[in-house]
Amino acid sequence: MRKFIGLFPLLALGACDTPKIPITGTRIPVVTYESSVKVDLDTKDKSVMLPLSELGRDWPQQGGSAGHVMPHFSLQETITPQWTASIGAGNGDGRLLSSPIVKEAIIYALDTEGHVRSLSASSGKTLWKADISPEERGGSIIGGGLAFGEEKVFVTSPHAEVLALDAKSGKILWRVPTQSPVRAAPTYSDGRLYVLTISNQLEVLDAATGKRLWDHAGITEFAGLLGTASPAVSKGVVIVTYSSGEIYALKAENGHQLWTETLSATKRPDSLSSLSHIKALPVIDQNTVIIIGYNQKMAAYDLRRGEKLWERSIGGLRTPAVIGDFIFMVNSQNEIMCLTRDYGQVVWIKKLESDIEHPYKVIWDGPLVANNKLYIVKASGALVALDPTNGTILSTTEVGAPVSLAPFVAQETLYILTDNGDLIAFR
């Protein structure tokens, strides 16, 4: 005879429940989350110096380049909104996971209904529109992204496809299936297109024809965060990070493995931050690879040999800005910090506002470095400029709508894409 232990008491308690009376007052978190990251004593007297800003830079793919190294962008001292244009459908049933791209004064954007638009960077006027959804499938999409190369706009799709569009007309030149849906933007470099699917499959295609050249697979994960990191490519080496925490360095020519590492999970007080998922884009700066995992692991490796140069107990979802001798980043505890590139030492750290009801929720995105300022955005809809030497807030500009993607700069214009699909240009 089976015994049902504990079931009756639960039912009895449920039957005796009295109506709940809402408690008034200000909510405060039951548990506070104090940062374990401290400023390193060796950097006490270190001055943060940035390289000169660069004029005339485009934003042809996620992270600004195939290696995801963002330069110190040129931007005017004071910027104001110049125009606002819709790229189509925003967050709702679908989700925007990648920012638009900019090449030669033309903006290309993918909305959440599978439409790619080309817009004028000077006015925001739509130049052409293309529907990338398969004939038998429509509706909202989650993720996907764009990259520019060879006068083509390459599109990855959650419909498990990769497409190439003519940049001038939007005409579909080729489309090929992938083994599973794709939520990350593709990476273009030297005639090859690198596509990472949600099942941890890296597929490398010929950019001219869409022909598959080689592929690579990581461990399949059944739990993870929404979104994956586009591969980084530099000096003939591909760095691909999987949601399993695996890191692979592969030869761009044929996929031959050069080295592999893992950002192993660390036991944390909540199950979410124990995930080994790597969502921040890997960055290749000269001969150094910088990786940030969500599970409080951050490390730098030698590009060719895979030798670990340093490791810190710092986690995050946002792609760091590696500028000169310094790394600027937002971590998983809503803090912004500056570290040294060579040793990972913390120069300064500043606490940003958190969601009091969800302290683990990261509500900031960025940073971006332009005109000797750090730019970040707040999820509720604000553009914040900070002093890169110490993290002091210099200005705050209300955007007027929620924002989930980092700002980006092209040709002395700063862009913000809101969650409702509006693109705002600041000059």
N, C-alpha and C positions, 0 to 999 in steps of 0.2 A: 504494500500500500504506500503510495507516494505521500510525502508530507510537504505541505506548503508553509514553510516557516516564514513568518514576518509579513505575509500578505494581508491577513486579517487586521492586524494593528494599523497598517497603512490605510486600509479601507475605513476603519473606524475613525481614524484621525481626519480623513477626508470628509466623512459625514458630519463631523462636529465643527468643521471650519466656520468661523464667524466672518461676516463681511469685513474686508480690509479697508482701513481708513488711510488715505494718502498722508504721508508725513511732509509737512511744509519745512522750508528752510533751505540752506545751501548744502548741496551734496559735497562730501569730501571722500577721497579714496580711503578704503580700509587699510590698504598696504601702500606704503610709499616706496618708490624705486630710486634709491640713491645711486648715482653713477659710480662705477668702480674705476673710471678713467680719470687719471690725475695728470697735471702738468709735470713733465720730467724736469728734474732739477738742473740737468745739464743744459736745458734750453732757456733758463731763466733770463739770460742777457742776450738771447738771440733775436736779431731784428728780421722781420719778414720783408724781404725785397722781391719784387716781381719783375720779370723781364718786360721789355717794352711791348706795348700793345701792337697788334698786327692789323693793318688796313686791308680791306677788300676780301675778307674771308667769307666763303659760302658755308652752307650747312647741308651737304649733299647726302648725308646719311646719319643714323643715330650715333650720338657721341661726337659728331662733327667730322669724323674721319674713320677710316677702316681700323685704325689702332685705338680709337676712342680717346685720343689725347686732345683735349681742348686747348686752344691757344689763349693768350690774354687778348680778348677781343677789343677792338676799337669801338668806342661809343661816346656820344657827347656827354658833357658833365651833367646837364639837365635833360631828361627825356619826358615827353608827354605823349598820350595816345594820339595817333594820326588818323587811323581808320580801324573799323571793325567789320569783318566779313564772315559770313557763315561758310563752313566747309561741308555742311550737310547735317546729318543726324549726330547727336551727341550721346552721352551716357544715358542709359535707360535699360531696356532689355539687352542692349549691346554695351560694349565697354571700349573706350579709347585707351590703348596701352602704349602707343608710339606717337611721337610728335611728327608734324609735317617736316618736309625737307625743302631746302632752297638752293637753286642753282641758276646763276646768271639772271638775277632779277625775276625769276619765276618760282612761285611756291607750288608745291604738290602736296596734297593732303588726302588721307583716307578716312572716311566717316564710318559710322557703325551700321550702315545699311549696304556696305559693299560698293560705295561709289568713290572713285578717285577724281579729284578736281585739280585743275591747273588754275592758278590765280596770279594776277599781276602784283608784284611786290610794291609797286608804287602806289596802287590804289585799292587793291583787294578785289578788283573786278574778276569774275570768273571768265576764263579763256576757253576751257573745254571741260567736259564731264564724261566719265566712262563708268559703265557698270561692269564690275568684275565677277559678279555672282554667276554660278552655273545656271543654265536655263531651268533646271528642275529644282533649284534651291534659291530661296531668297530670304527676306527677313533680316533680322538683326544679327550682327557678328560680334564676337569678343576677340579683340586683338587684331593681329596682322600689322604690317608696316611697309615702309618704302625705302628705296635707295636709288641713287642716280648713277648712271655710268653708260658710256658709249652712246650718248644721246637717247638713252632709254630710261624709263621709270620702271623699276622692278618692284613687284608687289607680292607679299606673302599673304596667305589667306587662311582663316580658320576652316574654310571649306576644303582644306588639304590640297591646295594648289599654289603654284608660283606662276606669275605672269610677267611678261615684258610688254610695256606700252611704248609707243612712239611718243617722245617727249613733246613734240610740236603739235600733234593732233589727238593723242589719246587712243589711237588705233591699237588694238591688241595684236602684237607681232607673234607671240607664242605663249602657250600655257601648258604646263606639265603638272601631273599629280605628284603629291608627296605621300609618304607612308602613313602620315597622320596629320591632324590639323597643326597649323603654325600660328603662334600668337606673337612671336618676336619679329621685328623687322629684319630683313636680310642684310648681309654685309657684302659690299662689292669691292673687289681689289684685283687689278691686273687681269681682267678678262674672265674672272671667276666670280660666281655668286655662292655665298655660304648661307645655308638655310638650316635652322635648328627647329625641329618639331617638338610637340609636347610629350612625345614618347622617348625623348632623349636620343633622337636620330639626327646626326649631322649629314646633310645632303649637299654636295658640291656640284654645281651646274656650270656648263659653258654659257657665259653671258650672251653670246651671239645667237645660240640656237636652242638653249634650254636642255641640251644633252647632258645626262648625268656623267660626271667624270669619276667620282669616287664618293664613298660614304664612310661613316664611322658611327659607332653606337656606344652609349653609356648604359649604366644600370637603369632599368625602368623603375620609376617611383610611382606609387599610387596615392601619395599624399604630398602636397606641396602648396606653394603660393601661386597666385594667379599671375602668369607671365613667366617668360624665360629671358635669358640674356643673349643678345646677338653676339656671335663670335667676334674676336678681335684678330686682325691680320696685319703683320708688319715684317719686313725683311725676310719674306718667304716662309714665315712661321704663322700657323693658325693656333690661337688659344681658344679652346671651347670649354665652357663650364656647364655642367649638367646639374639638374635639380637634386641629384644624389649627393652633391658636394664634390664630385670628381672634377679634376682639372687635367686636360690633355693639351700637350704641345705637339702639333702635327705639321709635317712638311706640306706647304700649300700646293706643291706640284702633284703629289700622289697620295697624301694622307699617311705617309709613313710616320710612326710614332717616335718622337724625340725623347719625351719624358712624360711622366704622369705624377700627380699629387692628389691629395684629398684634404678638404677642409672638414675634418670629422666633427660630428655633433658634440656639443657640450651640454651637460645636464643643466637645465634652466628651471626657474620656478613655474613656468607655464609651458605647455606642450608645443605651442606655436613657435616660440623662439628656440626650441630644440631642433627644429628642422635644419637640415644641412643645405637647403635650397640656396643657390647663388642667383640672385635676380639682378644685382648691380652689374653693369657692363664691365668685363675685364678691360684693363687699360695696359697698353704696351707703350712705355715711354723709353725711347732709346733701346737699351738692352735689359730693361727691367719690366717685369709683369707684376701688376698690382691687382689683387683679388680681394673682394669683400663678400663674406657670407652673412646670412641673417643670424647665424647661430653664435654670434660673438667671436667670430674668427676673421682676422684680416692678415694677409701675408704678402710678401714681395719675393719674387723668384728671378733667377737669372734666365733670360729668354732662351738661350741656347742649351744650357746644361741642366736647368731645372733646380739648381742649388737654391735652397731657401736662404734669403738674405736677412730677413727678419720676420717676426710674427707678433701680433698684438691681440689681446682679448677685446676686440672692438667689432661690433656687427652692424650691418646696415642693409638697406634695400636700394639706396640711391647711388648712382654712379659718381665717383669722386672726380673733382677737378684737379688734375695734376699739372701744376704750373711752375716751371723752373725747378727750384729746390724744395718745393712744398706741395703738400696734398691737403686739399680742403674737402670736407665731407660732412654730411648729416648722418648721424648714427641712428640705431634702432630705438634710442631713448630720447629722441627729439632734442639732441644736442648738436651744435655745429662746432667743428674743431679744425685746427691746423696742425699737421704733422710734418716732420722732415721727411723728404723723399728717400734719403739714403739709409736712414736707420729707424724710421717709424716713430720717432720721439714726438710726444705731444708738446707743442709750443704754447697753445692756448685752447681753451674749451669754454663754450658758453651754453647755458641752458636756454632752450626755446620753450615757448608755450606748449603745453600738452593738453590732450582731451582728458578732463578730470574723471570722466566716467570710464574711459578706455585708455589708461596710461600707456599701454603697449602699442597703441595705434600710432603709426608714424604719420603726422599731419603736415610735414614739410617736404618740399622737393627742391632739388638743385644739389650743389650750387653751380653757378656760372660766374666766371671772372671777366669783367669788362670795365675798362676805364678806371682801374685801381679800386674796384668795388666788387664785393661778393653779392650776387643776386640769388635770392631764394623765393619760393612762393609758398603760401599757406593754403591749406585745403579749403578753408572757408572763403578764400578769394582775396588775397593781398600779395603785392609784390614788395619785398623788403630788401633794402640795400644795406650792407654791413661793411665795416672797415676791415680789410683783410689782415691788418697788422695785429688786431686784438679782438675782433668779433663784435665791436660796438655797433648797435643799430644806428644808421645814418638817416634813413627815411623809410616811410611806409606809404604805399599807394594802393588804395582799394580798387579792386578789379571789377567788382559788382556781380560776380558769379563764382561758384566753386571751381577749384583748379586741382587737378590730380597729376599733371605732367610738368616737368621742369621747363623753365624758360629756355629759349635759345636765341642766338644772335647770328645774323647774316648781313653783310654789307652795311654795318653801322646802324642796324635796326634790331631792336629786341622784340621778340614775339612771345605771346602767351596764348595757349589754346585752352579755353574754358571747357568745363564738363558738358556744357550744353551745345558745344560745337562752334562757338564763336572764336575767331582768331583776331587778336588785338595786336596792332603794330605800334611800337613806341619808338619815337625818334627825338 
